[in-house]
């Protein structure tokens, strides 16, 4: 892409970021403790449409992230079973996969050190959740460097937020409204996984950086995960109550939030 085109995209992204005031928070539920400083929250956001978000916020000081993988659609464990077996606090669906084919991941997947497929870039759209030496990060396509000590990895796309700003790649795609799954961080150890209904990718990015909506953390980076019928989120509160946004079909992999002191 030429420098002039890149500059124009950056300018358009800034203009769109300035339009985030079209969104406002209508309601936030009382935070439900999940244990280990993690909480579950439901938010309703008003704007050009109404969007409901279900979110799990957690701190990497108390929680770690692991990738779980299902080898086959015929024996795929649902998110709640994956979470219960791993004694996880929360689980969301992960990256894209070949739903109508071999059920394999669409790109590099590393689950507890086990590797499947390989990293596939796409000119700047792709990002990934990476856990290396027990430290989690969201990385851009251009930042990926493979290493044997990467224990967990899921690539997906597109980027939503990078360094507090809407990712310019969103300007190149259609803003179709659908169910969405996403992961985000403040870059300082605070994280969230979440799902929402009725938002386009650009709308979701706008919501995440609109002041007064995501007040629990300041979103520095956010990555879209597989959406549509794959969208799913499970968690169990400290008093044993479950919340389960069930996917419409079996999913290949999932991101699990587990206690760091898990025995």
ZADO-1210 file (C-alpha; in nm, 4 decimals, padded with zeros to 6 digits):
<atoms>
<atom x="00.0000" y="00.0000" z="00.0000" code="UNK" pos="1"/>
<atom x="00.1351" y="00.3443" z="-00.0920" code="UNK" pos="2"/>
<atom x="00.2250" y="00.5943" z="00.1798" code="UNK" pos="3"/>
<atom x="-00.0497" y="00.8320" z="00.0649" code="UNK" pos="4"/>
<atom x="-00.3120" y="00.5575" z="00.0922" code="UNK" pos="5"/>
<atom x="-00.1885" y="00.4625" z="00.4380" code="UNK" pos="6"/>
<atom x="-00.2102" y="00.8250" z="00.5474" code="UNK" pos="7"/>
<atom x="-00.5666" y="00.8554" z="00.4184" code="UNK" pos="8"/>
<atom x="-00.6689" y="00.5404" z="00.6030" code="UNK" pos="9"/>
<atom x="-00.5167" y="00.6745" z="00.9222" code="UNK" pos="10"/>
<atom x="-00.7036" y="01.0039" z="00.8796" code="UNK" pos="11"/>
<atom x="-01.0325" y="00.8224" z="00.8181" code="UNK" pos="12"/>
<atom x="-00.9737" y="00.6090" z="01.1280" code="UNK" pos="13"/>
<atom x="-00.9245" y="00.9205" z="01.3380" code="UNK" pos="14"/>
<atom x="-01.2421" y="01.0719" z="01.1939" code="UNK" pos="15"/>
<atom x="-01.4386" y="00.7595" z="01.2756" code="UNK" pos="16"/>
<atom x="-01.2917" y="00.7461" z="01.6240" code="UNK" pos="17"/>
<atom x="-01.4337" y="01.0946" z="01.6720" code="UNK" pos="18"/>
<atom x="-01.7808" y="00.9611" z="01.5914" code="UNK" pos="19"/>
<atom x="-01.7863" y="00.7286" z="01.8920" code="UNK" pos="20"/>
<atom x="-02.0029" y="00.9775" z="02.0820" code="UNK" pos="21"/>
<atom x="-02.2971" y="00.8282" z="01.8885" code="UNK" pos="22"/>
<atom x="-02.2849" y="00.5471" z="02.1458" code="UNK" pos="23"/>
<atom x="-02.3850" y="00.5687" z="02.5099" code="UNK" pos="24"/>
<atom x="-02.4120" y="00.3271" z="02.7985" code="UNK" pos="25"/>
<atom x="-02.7719" y="00.2608" z="02.8939" code="UNK" pos="26"/>
<atom x="-02.7148" y="00.0118" z="03.1757" code="UNK" pos="27"/>
<atom x="-02.4536" y="-00.2019" z="03.3469" code="UNK" pos="28"/>
<atom x="-02.5359" y="-00.4957" z="03.5682" code="UNK" pos="29"/>
<atom x="-02.3858" y="-00.5373" z="03.9104" code="UNK" pos="30"/>
<atom x="-02.0519" y="-00.7137" z="03.8724" code="UNK" pos="31"/>
<atom x="-02.0877" y="-01.0821" z="03.9614" code="UNK" pos="32"/>
<atom x="-01.7703" y="-01.2155" z="04.1281" code="UNK" pos="33"/>
<atom x="-01.6251" y="-01.5259" z="03.9658" code="UNK" pos="34"/>
<atom x="-01.3458" y="-01.5593" z="04.2180" code="UNK" pos="35"/>
<atom x="-00.9794" y="-01.4661" z="04.1867" code="UNK" pos="36"/>
<atom x="-01.0711" y="-01.0998" z="04.1205" code="UNK" pos="37"/>
<atom x="-01.2579" y="-01.1871" z="03.7976" code="UNK" pos="38"/>
<atom x="-01.6103" y="-01.0496" z="03.7418" code="UNK" pos="39"/>
<atom x="-01.8965" y="-01.0968" z="03.4973" code="UNK" pos="40"/>
<atom x="-02.0840" y="-00.7901" z="03.3700" code="UNK" pos="41"/>
<atom x="-02.3703" y="-00.7301" z="03.1248" code="UNK" pos="42"/>
<atom x="-02.3898" y="-00.3926" z="02.9481" code="UNK" pos="43"/>
<atom x="-02.6581" y="-00.2453" z="02.7249" code="UNK" pos="44"/>
<atom x="-02.5374" y="00.0189" z="02.4810" code="UNK" pos="45"/>
<atom x="-02.7550" y="00.2529" z="02.2758" code="UNK" pos="46"/>
<atom x="-02.6632" y="00.4185" z="01.9479" code="UNK" pos="47"/>
<atom x="-02.7517" y="00.3569" z="01.5842" code="UNK" pos="48"/>
<atom x="-02.8697" y="00.0201" z="01.7193" code="UNK" pos="49"/>
<atom x="-02.8970" y="-00.1467" z="02.0616" code="UNK" pos="50"/>
<atom x="-02.6083" y="-00.3727" z="02.1573" code="UNK" pos="51"/>
<atom x="-02.5914" y="-00.6077" z="02.4541" code="UNK" pos="52"/>
<atom x="-02.2475" y="-00.7076" z="02.5766" code="UNK" pos="53"/>
<atom x="-02.1548" y="-00.9858" z="02.8160" code="UNK" pos="54"/>
<atom x="-01.8036" y="-00.9462" z="02.9538" code="UNK" pos="55"/>
<atom x="-01.5621" y="-01.1170" z="03.1891" code="UNK" pos="56"/>
<atom x="-01.2939" y="-00.8880" z="03.3336" code="UNK" pos="57"/>
<atom x="-00.9828" y="-01.0297" z="03.5004" code="UNK" pos="58"/>
<atom x="-00.6265" y="-00.9476" z="03.6024" code="UNK" pos="59"/>
<atom x="-00.3258" y="-01.1487" z="03.4902" code="UNK" pos="60"/>
<atom x="-00.1857" y="-01.1320" z="03.8441" code="UNK" pos="61"/>
<atom x="-00.4613" y="-01.3697" z="03.9523" code="UNK" pos="62"/>
<atom x="-00.5650" y="-01.5390" z="03.6281" code="UNK" pos="63"/>
<atom x="-00.3959" y="-01.7005" z="03.3292" code="UNK" pos="64"/>
<atom x="-00.5227" y="-01.7866" z="02.9824" code="UNK" pos="65"/>
<atom x="-00.5125" y="-02.1280" z="02.8236" code="UNK" pos="66"/>
<atom x="-00.6257" y="-02.2572" z="02.4837" code="UNK" pos="67"/>
<atom x="-00.8452" y="-02.5655" z="02.4631" code="UNK" pos="68"/>
<atom x="-00.8820" y="-02.7529" z="02.1343" code="UNK" pos="69"/>
<atom x="-01.1416" y="-02.9982" z="02.0063" code="UNK" pos="70"/>
<atom x="-01.0000" y="-03.2491" z="01.7581" code="UNK" pos="71"/>
<atom x="-01.3285" y="-03.3400" z="01.5922" code="UNK" pos="72"/>
<atom x="-01.6774" y="-03.1974" z="01.5573" code="UNK" pos="73"/>
<atom x="-01.8190" y="-03.5396" z="01.6438" code="UNK" pos="74"/>
<atom x="-01.6673" y="-03.5409" z="01.9921" code="UNK" pos="75"/>
<atom x="-01.6287" y="-03.1664" z="02.0479" code="UNK" pos="76"/>
<atom x="-01.6857" y="-03.0675" z="02.4093" code="UNK" pos="77"/>
<atom x="-01.9052" y="-02.7583" z="02.4577" code="UNK" pos="78"/>
<atom x="-01.7636" y="-02.4524" z="02.6325" code="UNK" pos="79"/>
<atom x="-01.9232" y="-02.5303" z="02.9681" code="UNK" pos="80"/>
<atom x="-01.7725" y="-02.8800" z="02.9729" code="UNK" pos="81"/>
<atom x="-01.4303" y="-02.7481" z="02.8729" code="UNK" pos="82"/>
<atom x="-01.4539" y="-02.4931" z="03.1517" code="UNK" pos="83"/>
<atom x="-01.5707" y="-02.7348" z="03.4180" code="UNK" pos="84"/>
<atom x="-01.3039" y="-02.9909" z="03.3334" code="UNK" pos="85"/>
<atom x="-01.0276" y="-02.7289" z="03.3445" code="UNK" pos="86"/>
<atom x="-01.1695" y="-02.5648" z="03.6598" code="UNK" pos="87"/>
<atom x="-01.1818" y="-02.2436" z="03.4610" code="UNK" pos="88"/>
<atom x="-01.3525" y="-01.9240" z="03.5691" code="UNK" pos="89"/>
<atom x="-01.4671" y="-01.8394" z="03.2165" code="UNK" pos="90"/>
<atom x="-01.4420" y="-01.9672" z="02.8595" code="UNK" pos="91"/>
<atom x="-01.5135" y="-01.8049" z="02.5229" code="UNK" pos="92"/>
<atom x="-01.4913" y="-01.9475" z="02.1716" code="UNK" pos="93"/>
<atom x="-01.1668" y="-01.8882" z="01.9859" code="UNK" pos="94"/>
<atom x="-01.0473" y="-01.8513" z="01.6270" code="UNK" pos="95"/>
<atom x="-01.1749" y="-01.9417" z="01.2830" code="UNK" pos="96"/>
<atom x="-01.1850" y="-02.3035" z="01.1724" code="UNK" pos="97"/>
<atom x="-01.2916" y="-02.5220" z="00.8802" code="UNK" pos="98"/>
<atom x="-01.6457" y="-02.5861" z="00.9956" code="UNK" pos="99"/>
<atom x="-01.7500" y="-02.7576" z="00.6735" code="UNK" pos="100"/>
<atom x="-01.4247" y="-02.9467" z="00.6253" code="UNK" pos="101"/>
<atom x="-01.1754" y="-03.1171" z="00.8508" code="UNK" pos="102"/>
<atom x="-01.2676" y="-02.9015" z="01.1558" code="UNK" pos="103"/>
<atom x="-00.9047" y="-02.7873" z="01.1747" code="UNK" pos="104"/>
<atom x="-00.8041" y="-02.4339" z="01.2756" code="UNK" pos="105"/>
<atom x="-00.7668" y="-02.1636" z="01.0110" code="UNK" pos="106"/>
<atom x="-00.4128" y="-02.0718" z="01.1129" code="UNK" pos="107"/>
<atom x="-00.1760" y="-02.1430" z="01.3962" code="UNK" pos="108"/>
<atom x="-00.3235" y="-02.2984" z="01.7095" code="UNK" pos="109"/>
<atom x="-00.1126" y="-02.3915" z="02.0124" code="UNK" pos="110"/>
<atom x="-00.2981" y="-02.5547" z="02.3007" code="UNK" pos="111"/>
<atom x="-00.0864" y="-02.6453" z="02.6045" code="UNK" pos="112"/>
<atom x="00.2177" y="-02.6635" z="02.3789" code="UNK" pos="113"/>
<atom x="00.0542" y="-02.8797" z="02.1106" code="UNK" pos="114"/>
<atom x="00.0795" y="-02.7161" z="01.7681" code="UNK" pos="115"/>
<atom x="-00.1665" y="-02.7416" z="01.4814" code="UNK" pos="116"/>
<atom x="-00.1389" y="-02.5710" z="01.1409" code="UNK" pos="117"/>
<atom x="00.0826" y="-02.2641" z="01.0843" code="UNK" pos="118"/>
<atom x="00.0648" y="-01.8868" z="01.1130" code="UNK" pos="119"/>
<atom x="-00.1109" y="-01.7233" z="00.8177" code="UNK" pos="120"/>
<atom x="-00.0848" y="-01.3486" z="00.7650" code="UNK" pos="121"/>
<atom x="-00.3238" y="-01.1422" z="00.5567" code="UNK" pos="122"/>
<atom x="-00.1643" y="-00.8043" z="00.4994" code="UNK" pos="123"/>
<atom x="-00.2299" y="-00.6511" z="00.8403" code="UNK" pos="124"/>
<atom x="-00.5751" y="-00.7835" z="00.9302" code="UNK" pos="125"/>
<atom x="-00.4492" y="-01.0708" z="01.1445" code="UNK" pos="126"/>
<atom x="-00.3650" y="-01.0662" z="01.5138" code="UNK" pos="127"/>
<atom x="-00.3254" y="-01.3263" z="01.7829" code="UNK" pos="128"/>
<atom x="-00.3459" y="-01.4107" z="02.1490" code="UNK" pos="129"/>
<atom x="-00.0061" y="-01.5440" z="02.2500" code="UNK" pos="130"/>
<atom x="00.1096" y="-01.6859" z="02.5827" code="UNK" pos="131"/>
<atom x="00.4855" y="-01.7110" z="02.6099" code="UNK" pos="132"/>
<atom x="00.6629" y="-01.7997" z="02.9338" code="UNK" pos="133"/>
<atom x="00.3235" y="-01.7633" z="03.1055" code="UNK" pos="134"/>
<atom x="00.2882" y="-01.4015" z="02.9856" code="UNK" pos="135"/>
<atom x="-00.0133" y="-01.3241" z="02.7665" code="UNK" pos="136"/>
<atom x="-00.0210" y="-01.0592" z="02.4946" code="UNK" pos="137"/>
<atom x="-00.2216" y="-00.9544" z="02.1918" code="UNK" pos="138"/>
<atom x="00.0152" y="-00.9230" z="01.8980" code="UNK" pos="139"/>
<atom x="-00.0113" y="-00.7723" z="01.5526" code="UNK" pos="140"/>
<atom x="00.0666" y="-00.9811" z="01.2470" code="UNK" pos="141"/>
<atom x="00.3919" y="-00.7919" z="01.1934" code="UNK" pos="142"/>
<atom x="00.4987" y="-00.8592" z="01.5535" code="UNK" pos="143"/>
<atom x="00.4772" y="-01.2373" z="01.5309" code="UNK" pos="144"/>
<atom x="00.8015" y="-01.4250" z="01.5842" code="UNK" pos="145"/>
<atom x="00.7702" y="-01.7965" z="01.6396" code="UNK" pos="146"/>
<atom x="00.9475" y="-01.9529" z="01.9373" code="UNK" pos="147"/>
<atom x="00.9463" y="-02.2969" z="02.1014" code="UNK" pos="148"/>
<atom x="00.8399" y="-02.1527" z="02.4385" code="UNK" pos="149"/>
<atom x="00.5016" y="-02.0277" z="02.3124" code="UNK" pos="150"/>
<atom x="00.2587" y="-02.2435" z="02.5097" code="UNK" pos="151"/>
<atom x="-00.0754" y="-02.1005" z="02.3892" code="UNK" pos="152"/>
<atom x="-00.1598" y="-01.9280" z="02.0615" code="UNK" pos="153"/>
<atom x="-00.4704" y="-01.8398" z="01.8606" code="UNK" pos="154"/>
<atom x="-00.4686" y="-01.6222" z="01.5525" code="UNK" pos="155"/>
<atom x="-00.7789" y="-01.4438" z="01.4329" code="UNK" pos="156"/>
<atom x="-00.8933" y="-01.1243" z="01.2628" code="UNK" pos="157"/>
<atom x="-00.9618" y="-00.8442" z="01.2215" code="UNK" pos="158"/>
<atom x="-00.7993" y="-00.6081" z="01.4649" code="UNK" pos="159"/>
<atom x="-01.0488" y="-00.3817" z="01.6418" code="UNK" pos="160"/>
<atom x="-00.8325" y="-00.1499" z="01.8517" code="UNK" pos="161"/>
<atom x="-00.4602" y="-00.0799" z="01.8488" code="UNK" pos="162"/>
<atom x="-00.3043" y="00.1766" z="02.0828" code="UNK" pos="163"/>
<atom x="-00.6379" y="00.3315" z="02.1794" code="UNK" pos="164"/>
<atom x="-00.7414" y="00.3799" z="01.8151" code="UNK" pos="165"/>
<atom x="-00.9769" y="00.2056" z="01.5779" code="UNK" pos="166"/>
<atom x="-00.7764" y="-00.0219" z="01.3489" code="UNK" pos="167"/>
<atom x="-00.7596" y="00.1243" z="00.9948" code="UNK" pos="168"/>
<atom x="-00.8249" y="-00.2226" z="00.8489" code="UNK" pos="169"/>
<atom x="-01.1891" y="-00.1921" z="00.9574" code="UNK" pos="170"/>
<atom x="-01.2381" y="00.0755" z="00.6921" code="UNK" pos="171"/>
<atom x="-01.1720" y="-00.1814" z="00.4222" code="UNK" pos="172"/>
<atom x="-01.4459" y="-00.4242" z="00.5222" code="UNK" pos="173"/>
<atom x="-01.8243" y="-00.4339" z="00.5390" code="UNK" pos="174"/>
<atom x="-01.9883" y="-00.3342" z="00.8646" code="UNK" pos="175"/>
<atom x="-02.2418" y="-00.6164" z="00.8778" code="UNK" pos="176"/>
<atom x="-02.4145" y="-00.6621" z="01.2115" code="UNK" pos="177"/>
<atom x="-02.3821" y="-01.0035" z="01.3692" code="UNK" pos="178"/>
<atom x="-02.2957" y="-01.1843" z="01.6891" code="UNK" pos="179"/>
<atom x="-01.9365" y="-01.1106" z="01.7932" code="UNK" pos="180"/>
<atom x="-01.6720" y="-01.2537" z="02.0254" code="UNK" pos="181"/>
<atom x="-01.3669" y="-01.0481" z="02.1190" code="UNK" pos="182"/>
<atom x="-01.0722" y="-01.0162" z="02.3565" code="UNK" pos="183"/>
<atom x="-00.9137" y="-00.6952" z="02.4839" code="UNK" pos="184"/>
<atom x="-00.6464" y="-00.5656" z="02.7205" code="UNK" pos="185"/>
<atom x="-00.5187" y="-00.2431" z="02.8697" code="UNK" pos="186"/>
<atom x="-00.1615" y="-00.3584" z="02.8071" code="UNK" pos="187"/>
<atom x="-00.0920" y="-00.3428" z="03.1783" code="UNK" pos="188"/>
<atom x="-00.2286" y="-00.6748" z="03.2974" code="UNK" pos="189"/>
<atom x="-00.6047" y="-00.6134" z="03.2840" code="UNK" pos="190"/>
<atom x="-00.8042" y="-00.8193" z="03.0344" code="UNK" pos="191"/>
<atom x="-01.1560" y="-00.8996" z="02.9205" code="UNK" pos="192"/>
<atom x="-01.3250" y="-01.1543" z="02.6984" code="UNK" pos="193"/>
<atom x="-01.6701" y="-01.0760" z="02.5718" code="UNK" pos="194"/>
<atom x="-01.9570" y="-01.1373" z="02.3341" code="UNK" pos="195"/>
<atom x="-02.2165" y="-00.9048" z="02.1889" code="UNK" pos="196"/>
<atom x="-02.5200" y="-00.9140" z="01.9639" code="UNK" pos="197"/>
<atom x="-02.6184" y="-00.6844" z="01.6820" code="UNK" pos="198"/>
<atom x="-02.2953" y="-00.4949" z="01.6126" code="UNK" pos="199"/>
<atom x="-02.0816" y="-00.4477" z="01.3059" code="UNK" pos="200"/>
<atom x="-01.7056" y="-00.4720" z="01.3468" code="UNK" pos="201"/>
<atom x="-01.6565" y="-00.0974" z="01.3137" code="UNK" pos="202"/>
<atom x="-01.9445" y="-00.0337" z="01.5539" code="UNK" pos="203"/>
<atom x="-01.7922" y="-00.2740" z="01.8053" code="UNK" pos="204"/>
<atom x="-01.4586" y="-00.0932" z="01.7851" code="UNK" pos="205"/>
<atom x="-01.6310" y="00.2428" z="01.8318" code="UNK" pos="206"/>
<atom x="-01.8138" y="00.1152" z="02.1398" code="UNK" pos="207"/>
<atom x="-01.4961" y="-00.0203" z="02.2989" code="UNK" pos="208"/>
<atom x="-01.3217" y="00.3182" z="02.2937" code="UNK" pos="209"/>
<atom x="-01.6215" y="00.5430" z="02.3635" code="UNK" pos="210"/>
<atom x="-01.5620" y="00.7079" z="02.7034" code="UNK" pos="211"/>
<atom x="-01.8008" y="00.5947" z="02.9740" code="UNK" pos="212"/>
<atom x="-01.8875" y="00.2514" z="02.8313" code="UNK" pos="213"/>
<atom x="-01.5968" y="00.0183" z="02.9133" code="UNK" pos="214"/>
<atom x="-01.5055" y="00.1783" z="03.2450" code="UNK" pos="215"/>
<atom x="-01.3458" y="-00.1302" z="03.3984" code="UNK" pos="216"/>
<atom x="-01.0317" y="-00.1034" z="03.1835" code="UNK" pos="217"/>
<atom x="-00.8888" y="00.1374" z="02.9267" code="UNK" pos="218"/>
<atom x="-00.8820" y="-00.0593" z="02.6041" code="UNK" pos="219"/>
<atom x="-00.5403" y="-00.0435" z="02.4387" code="UNK" pos="220"/>
<atom x="-00.5731" y="-00.3444" z="02.2106" code="UNK" pos="221"/>
<atom x="-00.8735" y="-00.5518" z="02.1053" code="UNK" pos="222"/>
<atom x="-00.9017" y="-00.8414" z="01.8633" code="UNK" pos="223"/>
<atom x="-01.2113" y="-00.9874" z="01.7015" code="UNK" pos="224"/>
<atom x="-01.2561" y="-01.3629" z="01.7417" code="UNK" pos="225"/>
<atom x="-01.4803" y="-01.6001" z="01.5482" code="UNK" pos="226"/>
<atom x="-01.8389" y="-01.4748" z="01.5533" code="UNK" pos="227"/>
<atom x="-02.1771" y="-01.5659" z="01.4095" code="UNK" pos="228"/>
<atom x="-02.2818" y="-01.9185" z="01.5130" code="UNK" pos="229"/>
<atom x="-01.9456" y="-01.9691" z="01.6880" code="UNK" pos="230"/>
<atom x="-02.0156" y="-01.6915" z="01.9408" code="UNK" pos="231"/>
<atom x="-02.0116" y="-01.8278" z="02.2934" code="UNK" pos="232"/>
<atom x="-01.9242" y="-01.7357" z="02.6500" code="UNK" pos="233"/>
<atom x="-01.9480" y="-01.9434" z="02.9665" code="UNK" pos="234"/>
<atom x="-01.8643" y="-01.8532" z="03.3243" code="UNK" pos="235"/>
<atom x="-01.9526" y="-01.9629" z="03.6747" code="UNK" pos="236"/>
<atom x="-01.9936" y="-01.7153" z="03.9590" code="UNK" pos="237"/>
<atom x="-01.8324" y="-01.7684" z="04.2965" code="UNK" pos="238"/>
<atom x="-02.1679" y="-01.8815" z="04.4380" code="UNK" pos="239"/>
<atom x="-02.2057" y="-02.1491" z="04.1693" code="UNK" pos="240"/>
<atom x="-02.4426" y="-01.9792" z="03.9247" code="UNK" pos="241"/>
<atom x="-02.3636" y="-02.0292" z="03.5559" code="UNK" pos="242"/>
<atom x="-02.3957" y="-01.7892" z="03.2660" code="UNK" pos="243"/>
<atom x="-02.3846" y="-01.9550" z="02.9264" code="UNK" pos="244"/>
<atom x="-02.4117" y="-01.7905" z="02.5858" code="UNK" pos="245"/>
<atom x="-02.4146" y="-02.1137" z="02.3887" code="UNK" pos="246"/>
<atom x="-02.2644" y="-02.1309" z="02.0359" code="UNK" pos="247"/>
<atom x="-02.4920" y="-02.2428" z="01.7556" code="UNK" pos="248"/>
<atom x="-02.2554" y="-02.5249" z="01.6617" code="UNK" pos="249"/>
<atom x="-01.9467" y="-02.7082" z="01.7821" code="UNK" pos="250"/>
<atom x="-01.6339" y="-02.4905" z="01.7860" code="UNK" pos="251"/>
<atom x="-01.2751" y="-02.5961" z="01.7245" code="UNK" pos="252"/>
<atom x="-01.1055" y="-02.4087" z="02.0071" code="UNK" pos="253"/>
<atom x="-01.1627" y="-02.1833" z="02.3040" code="UNK" pos="254"/>
<atom x="-00.9873" y="-01.9386" z="02.5346" code="UNK" pos="255"/>
<atom x="-01.0079" y="-02.0359" z="02.9017" code="UNK" pos="256"/>
<atom x="-00.9492" y="-01.8046" z="03.1974" code="UNK" pos="257"/>
<atom x="-00.8069" y="-02.0117" z="03.4820" code="UNK" pos="258"/>
<atom x="-00.6887" y="-01.9244" z="03.8343" code="UNK" pos="259"/>
<atom x="-00.3118" y="-01.8932" z="03.8628" code="UNK" pos="260"/>
<atom x="-00.3138" y="-02.0851" z="04.1905" code="UNK" pos="261"/>
<atom x="-00.5070" y="-02.3758" z="04.0360" code="UNK" pos="262"/>
<atom x="-00.3869" y="-02.7063" z="04.1829" code="UNK" pos="263"/>
</atoms>
